[in-house]
Amino acid sequence: MLLGYNGEVVDASSQLENSLCELIGRESVLTGEAVRRVYSSDAYTVEKYPPVAVVLPRTTEEVASVVRWCTDNQVPFTPRGAGTGLSGGAMPALGGVVISTKKLNQILDHSFADEWLLTQSGIANLKISQFTQPFGYHFAPDPSSQSVSTIGGNIAMNSGGPHTLKYGVTAQHVLGVRMVLASGEIVTIGGPCGGDEDLISLIVGSEGTLGLVTEAWVRLTPNPEEIGTATLCFSTVEAASQCVGTMVRSGVMPAALEMMDHFVLSAVRASFDLEYIEGTAAMLLVETDGVAGQAIADLEILLQIGRDHGAIEIKVAANSAERLKLWTARKKGVGALGRLAPTVVTHDGVIPPSRLPEMLDAVYAIATEEGLGVANIFHAGDGNLHPIFYFDERAEGAIEAVVRAGEKIVEKCLEFGGSVTGEHGIGVEKVDLLTRMFDAESLEVHSCMRLVFEAGAECNPCKVIPNSKGCIEHKMRWRGVAT
């Protein structure tokens, strides 16, 4: 027996399961204890709550039928892509039904002449670039989870990635969507030529609280003629972070400017047999791209800045194979931290790049105060931090310490003129922290935006807006259950 919406007791093998099977077929409905455990959280495993059932529709029409049934029967539903989200946005906070988009994974149409592609929302981000690469195009948003994270999830969270600095986040690359509203109505907003930008700006980043995107027209970006990639090692974190500020102010726009500290590098070294010069406390990965000749010239300007800031080693990729090797630490760093502890929680906040030195000092101090390990790997160029706490969740008080540390980091970001999140979203992790960034009137405006889409209480409840009705009593149940 599981708690469903408004605390009602729901039997997972009863009418709910049978009704869903009648709608989209038994092979597309998952139930049972193993399913409930797997789908009780996304990659933010600190907070969990089990669904009653999981459905895997294959078409927009099947999604609509499930959503309509859930709304008519007051059963909460939660959209889910690959489950790689890091703020609890895909956690079924009030149980109910998880609607997975994993079988909505087809490319439907494209026009290279007009630089757009229409895809179902469950396709992995990287699949689009792999499909378009031979024709001279790629999909610019590239979150580190892009090999598995879905386009629908990227749209929900307005995901970024290492190349956000130059190319922008997902919002700049979505031309239109087809989505299912909470009523079950199917609507098309925008399209291959764009349009409806105001509504699109509400949908991208809404974390599945306005409905469920099933198809999207995305903008394709031409591949650059030339790419320059290098890593710069520094003997102190302070020197590396000060170098970032100078690079950002240099007038040269890097395609990517990433930073990793020695905790990340030590884990990557052990996992992938990579070597860094002795005494490396932090490393920058710098990439430029553009027309032939200009990208390499821009890279040299940035490398000279690195030398001026005391870089102790610089490696420049001579070909595509070496470029991929230089990217290994950034792409594999988070996973490699599993060598340091059984549990990691990746946080997210934004500050002006000029405040990096003091912000990183604060991050290390907060980790020490709470008795946690911390490693830093992040988008340094736009000040998007990702402090990663590593710990053993089975230890008494560990979960509470991680939650406190995350809140302290958010407070420090706001103190330095930043934001509570850059690309991981609000989810359930930061929903209570929004009152420290926005006043009551601003939050009320945010709440009213949901009325445009007639999003009811069943649509991904307890996310984004603080003090959602019916969610307060569940909050303490979420925390501390990751055992």
C-alpha positions in Angstrom: 0.0 0.0 0.0 1.3 3.5 -0.9 0.3 7.0 -0.2 -1.2 8.7 -3.3 -2.5 12.3 -3.7 -3.8 14.0 -0.6 -2.8 11.1 1.5 -5.3 8.6 0.0 -4.2 5.0 0.2 -3.7 3.5 -3.2 -3.1 -0.2 -4.0 -0.5 -0.4 -6.8 -2.2 -3.6 -8.2 -5.7 -2.1 -8.1 -7.8 0.1 -10.4 -4.9 2.6 -11.1 -2.7 -0.1 -12.7 -5.6 -1.6 -14.6 -6.8 1.7 -15.9 -3.3 2.6 -17.1 -3.0 -0.8 -18.8 -6.3 -0.2 -20.6 -5.1 3.2 -21.8 -1.6 2.3 -23.3 -1.2 -1.5 -22.9 0.2 -3.6 -20.1 3.7 -3.7 -21.7 4.0 0.1 -21.2 3.1 0.0 -17.5 5.6 -0.8 -14.8 4.8 -1.6 -11.2 6.3 -3.4 -8.2 8.7 -2.8 -5.4 11.8 -2.6 -7.7 10.2 -0.1 -9.9 9.1 2.1 -7.0 12.7 2.1 -5.6 14.3 2.9 -9.0 11.9 5.7 -9.8 11.6 7.3 -6.3 14.3 9.9 -7.1 16.4 11.4 -9.9 20.2 11.8 -9.5 19.5 14.0 -6.4 19.2 10.9 -4.2 19.0 12.8 -0.9 15.2 13.1 -1.3 13.0 10.2 -2.4 9.4 9.3 -2.6 8.0 6.2 -4.5 5.5 6.3 -7.3 2.6 3.9 -7.6 3.3 3.1 -11.2 5.5 4.2 -14.2 4.2 4.5 -17.7 6.2 4.5 -20.9 4.1 6.0 -23.7 5.3 6.0 -27.3 3.2 8.9 -28.8 1.9 12.3 -27.8 -1.6 10.9 -27.9 -0.7 8.1 -25.4 0.8 10.8 -23.1 -2.4 12.8 -23.4 -4.6 9.9 -22.5 -2.5 9.2 -19.3 -2.4 12.8 -18.3 -6.2 13.2 -18.8 -6.9 10.1 -16.7 -4.6 11.3 -13.9 -6.2 14.8 -13.8 -9.8 13.4 -14.0 -9.0 11.0 -11.1 -6.9 13.5 -9.0 -3.8 11.4 -9.3 -0.5 13.3 -9.3 1.8 12.7 -12.3 5.5 13.5 -12.7 7.3 13.8 -16.1 10.7 12.0 -16.2 13.4 11.8 -18.9 16.6 9.9 -18.1 16.5 10.7 -14.4 19.8 12.6 -14.5 18.4 15.7 -12.9 20.2 17.0 -9.9 17.5 18.9 -7.9 14.7 16.3 -7.5 12.7 17.7 -10.4 11.7 14.2 -11.4 11.0 12.9 -7.9 7.3 11.9 -7.6 6.8 14.0 -4.6 3.3 12.9 -3.9 3.5 9.4 -5.4 1.1 8.8 -8.2 2.3 8.1 -11.7 5.6 8.7 -13.3 5.4 9.4 -17.1 8.7 8.4 -18.6 9.6 9.7 -22.1 12.2 7.1 -22.7 10.2 5.5 -25.6 9.6 8.9 -27.2 13.0 8.7 -28.8 12.6 9.3 -32.6 13.9 12.0 -34.8 10.8 13.0 -36.8 11.9 15.6 -39.3 14.7 18.1 -40.2 15.8 20.8 -42.6 19.5 21.5 -42.8 18.8 24.3 -45.3 16.8 26.0 -42.6 18.8 24.7 -39.7 16.2 22.9 -37.6 15.3 19.4 -36.4 12.1 18.0 -35.0 12.5 15.3 -32.4 10.5 13.5 -29.8 11.5 14.6 -26.3 12.9 11.3 -25.0 15.9 11.2 -27.3 19.3 11.6 -25.8 20.9 15.0 -26.3 24.0 13.6 -27.9 22.0 11.6 -30.5 21.0 14.8 -32.2 24.6 15.9 -32.7 25.6 12.4 -33.8 22.8 12.5 -36.4 23.6 16.0 -37.7 27.4 15.9 -37.5 28.0 14.4 -41.0 25.9 17.2 -42.5 28.0 20.0 -40.8 25.7 20.7 -37.8 25.4 20.0 -34.1 23.0 20.8 -31.1 25.0 23.4 -29.1 23.7 22.8 -25.5 25.9 20.0 -24.2 25.3 19.1 -20.5 27.9 16.7 -19.1 25.2 14.1 -19.0 24.4 14.6 -22.7 25.1 11.0 -23.7 22.0 10.0 -21.6 20.0 13.2 -20.6 17.0 13.8 -22.9 15.9 16.8 -24.9 12.7 16.9 -22.8 14.7 17.0 -19.6 17.0 19.7 -21.1 14.0 21.8 -21.9 12.4 21.2 -18.5 15.5 22.4 -16.7 16.9 24.8 -19.3 20.1 22.9 -19.2 23.4 24.4 -20.1 26.8 22.7 -20.4 30.5 23.6 -20.9 29.7 25.5 -24.2 27.0 27.7 -22.6 29.5 30.5 -22.3 29.5 31.2 -26.0 26.3 29.5 -27.3 23.8 29.9 -24.5 21.6 27.5 -22.7 18.7 25.3 -24.0 16.3 28.3 -24.2 18.3 29.9 -27.1 18.0 26.7 -29.1 14.3 25.8 -28.9 12.1 27.0 -31.7 8.9 25.3 -30.7 7.3 22.4 -28.8 4.3 20.1 -28.9 3.1 19.5 -25.4 0.4 17.9 -23.3 -1.2 20.3 -20.8 -2.4 19.1 -17.4 -5.9 18.9 -18.8 -4.8 16.4 -21.4 -5.1 18.9 -24.3 -2.4 18.7 -26.9 -1.0 22.1 -28.0 1.7 23.3 -30.5 3.6 26.4 -29.5 6.1 27.8 -32.0 7.5 25.7 -34.8 10.4 25.3 -37.2 10.3 29.1 -37.9 10.0 30.0 -34.2 7.2 32.3 -33.0 5.4 32.4 -29.6 8.7 33.2 -28.0 7.0 34.6 -24.9 5.2 31.3 -24.2 8.3 29.2 -25.1 10.3 31.3 -22.5 7.8 30.1 -19.9 7.9 26.5 -20.9 11.7 26.1 -21.1 12.9 25.9 -17.5 9.4 25.2 -16.0 10.6 21.8 -14.8 7.5 19.9 -16.1 5.1 21.9 -13.9 3.2 23.4 -16.9 2.7 20.1 -18.8 4.7 17.5 -20.6 6.7 18.3 -23.7 6.5 15.4 -26.2 8.2 16.9 -29.3 10.5 19.8 -29.9 11.8 21.8 -32.9 15.4 22.7 -32.0 17.8 25.0 -33.7 20.9 23.5 -35.3 24.3 25.1 -35.1 26.9 24.9 -37.9 30.1 23.1 -36.9 33.1 25.5 -36.5 35.8 25.4 -39.0 38.5 25.2 -36.3 38.7 24.3 -32.6 41.5 25.0 -30.2 41.6 23.2 -26.9 44.1 23.3 -24.0 44.5 22.6 -20.3 46.4 24.9 -17.9 47.5 23.6 -14.5 48.1 25.9 -11.5 49.7 25.4 -8.1 46.8 27.1 -6.3 43.1 27.3 -6.6 43.3 31.1 -6.2 45.7 31.5 -9.1 43.4 29.5 -11.4 40.3 31.4 -10.3 41.9 34.8 -10.7 43.0 33.7 -14.2 39.4 33.0 -15.1 38.4 36.5 -14.3 41.2 37.9 -16.5 40.2 35.6 -19.4 36.6 36.7 -19.2 37.6 40.3 -19.3 40.1 39.9 -22.1 37.7 40.5 -25.0 38.2 36.9 -26.3 35.1 34.8 -26.0 36.0 31.2 -25.2 33.7 28.5 -26.4 34.3 26.8 -23.0 36.2 27.7 -19.8 36.0 25.0 -17.2 37.7 24.4 -13.9 38.6 21.3 -11.8 40.3 21.2 -8.5 42.8 18.7 -7.3 40.2 16.5 -5.6 38.6 15.9 -9.0 41.9 15.5 -10.7 43.1 12.9 -8.2 39.9 10.8 -8.8 40.3 11.1 -12.6 43.9 10.2 -12.4 43.1 7.0 -10.5 40.2 6.1 -12.8 41.6 6.9 -16.2 45.3 6.8 -15.8 45.7 10.5 -16.7 48.8 12.4 -15.6 49.0 16.0 -14.4 52.2 17.8 -13.3 53.1 17.4 -9.6 51.8 20.2 -7.5 48.6 20.8 -9.5 45.9 22.3 -7.2 43.5 23.3 -10.0 43.2 23.0 -13.8 41.5 25.0 -16.4 40.2 23.6 -19.6 39.9 26.3 -22.3 38.4 25.9 -25.7 38.0 28.4 -28.6 36.3 27.8 -31.9 35.4 29.7 -35.1 36.8 30.3 -38.6 40.1 28.8 -39.6 43.0 30.7 -38.1 41.0 32.8 -35.7 40.2 30.1 -33.1 43.9 29.2 -32.6 44.9 32.9 -32.5 42.2 33.4 -29.8 43.5 30.4 -27.8 47.0 31.8 -27.8 45.8 35.0 -26.3 44.1 33.0 -23.5 47.2 30.8 -23.0 49.3 33.9 -22.5 47.0 35.1 -19.8 47.4 31.7 -18.2 51.2 32.1 -18.3 50.9 35.6 -16.8 48.9 34.1 -13.9 51.6 31.4 -13.2 50.4 28.3 -15.0 52.8 25.5 -14.2 51.9 23.4 -17.2 50.0 23.9 -20.5 48.9 21.2 -22.9 47.5 22.0 -26.3 45.6 19.4 -28.3 47.2 18.8 -31.7 44.3 16.8 -33.1 40.8 15.6 -32.4 42.0 12.5 -30.4 44.1 14.7 -28.1 41.2 17.1 -27.7 39.0 14.3 -26.5 41.7 13.2 -24.0 42.0 16.7 -22.6 38.2 16.7 -22.1 38.3 13.5 -20.1 38.7 15.1 -16.7 35.8 17.4 -17.3 33.4 14.8 -18.8 34.3 12.0 -16.5 35.1 13.9 -13.3 31.8 13.6 -11.5 31.6 9.8 -12.0 35.2 9.4 -10.9 34.4 10.8 -7.5 32.7 7.6 -6.7 36.3 6.4 -5.8 36.3 8.9 -2.9 33.0 8.0 -1.2 29.8 5.9 -1.9 27.5 9.0 -2.3 27.9 12.3 -4.1 25.6 15.3 -4.2 26.3 17.9 -6.9 25.1 21.4 -6.0 24.6 24.3 -8.3 24.8 28.1 -7.9 25.9 31.2 -9.8 28.2 34.1 -8.9 30.0 36.8 -10.9 33.3 35.3 -12.1 35.2 38.0 -10.4 34.1 36.5 -7.0 35.4 33.0 -7.7 38.5 33.2 -5.4 36.5 34.1 -2.3 33.5 31.9 -3.2 35.8 28.8 -3.5 37.3 29.6 -0.2 33.8 29.7 1.3 32.9 26.3 -0.3 36.0 24.6 1.3 35.3 26.3 4.6 31.6 25.2 4.6 32.6 21.6 3.8 35.0 21.6 6.7 32.4 23.0 9.1 29.9 20.2 8.1 32.5 17.4 8.1 32.1 16.7 4.4 34.5 16.1 1.5 34.0 18.5 -1.4 35.4 18.7 -4.9 34.8 21.4 -7.4 34.2 21.0 -11.2 32.3 23.7 -12.9 31.7 26.2 -15.7 34.1 28.9 -14.5 33.6 31.3 -17.4 30.0 32.1 -16.5 30.4 31.6 -12.7 28.2 28.5 -12.6 29.5 26.5 -9.6 29.1 22.8 -9.0 30.5 22.0 -5.6 30.2 18.2 -5.2 30.0 16.8 -1.6 31.1 13.3 -1.2 30.2 11.3 1.9 28.7 8.1 3.2 24.9 8.5 3.4 24.7 5.7 6.0 26.6 7.8 8.5 24.5 9.4 11.2 23.7 13.0 10.4 25.3 12.9 6.9 22.2 13.8 5.0 21.4 16.7 7.2 24.9 18.0 6.9 24.7 17.9 3.1 21.4 19.8 3.1 22.8 22.4 5.5 26.0 22.8 3.4 24.0 23.3 0.3 21.9 26.0 1.9 25.0 27.8 3.1 26.4 27.8 -0.4 23.2 29.2 -1.8 23.2 32.0 0.8 26.8 32.8 -0.1 26.0 32.9 -3.8 23.2 35.4 -3.1 25.5 37.5 -0.9 27.9 37.8 -3.8 25.2 38.9 -6.2 24.5 35.6 -7.8 21.6 33.2 -8.1 20.3 30.0 -6.4 20.7 28.0 -9.5 22.4 28.1 -12.9 21.2 24.9 -14.8 20.2 22.2 -12.3 16.9 23.9 -11.5 14.8 24.3 -8.3 13.1 20.9 -8.0 12.5 20.1 -4.4 16.1 20.7 -3.4 15.8 24.5 -3.5 12.1 25.3 -3.5 12.3 26.6 0.1 15.4 28.8 -0.8 13.6 30.9 -3.4 12.2 33.2 -0.6 15.7 34.3 0.0 16.0 35.5 -3.6 12.5 36.7 -4.4 9.9 38.7 -2.4 6.4 37.4 -1.9 5.0 39.5 -4.8 7.5 38.1 -7.3 6.8 34.6 -6.2 3.1 35.3 -6.6 3.7 36.4 -10.2 5.6 33.1 -10.8 2.6 31.2 -9.4 0.2 33.0 -11.7 2.2 32.0 -14.8 0.9 28.5 -14.3 -2.6 29.7 -14.8 -1.7 30.5 -18.5 -1.4 26.8 -19.0 -4.2 25.8 -16.6 -1.7 23.6 -14.8 -3.5 21.9 -12.0 -2.4 20.5 -8.7 -1.7 17.1 -10.2 1.1 18.3 -12.6 4.5 17.6 -11.0 3.5 18.9 -7.6 5.7 20.4 -4.9 8.2 21.8 -7.4 9.6 25.3 -8.2 7.1 27.4 -6.2 7.5 27.4 -2.3 4.7 26.2 -0.1 2.7 24.3 -2.7 -0.6 23.1 -1.2 -0.4 19.5 0.0 3.4 19.4 -0.1 4.4 20.9 3.2 3.5 17.8 5.2 5.7 15.7 2.9 8.8 17.7 3.1 10.2 16.2 6.3 9.4 12.7 4.9 11.7 13.3 1.9 14.8 14.3 3.8 16.9 11.6 5.4 15.3 8.6 3.7 18.4 7.9 1.5 19.5 4.9 3.5 
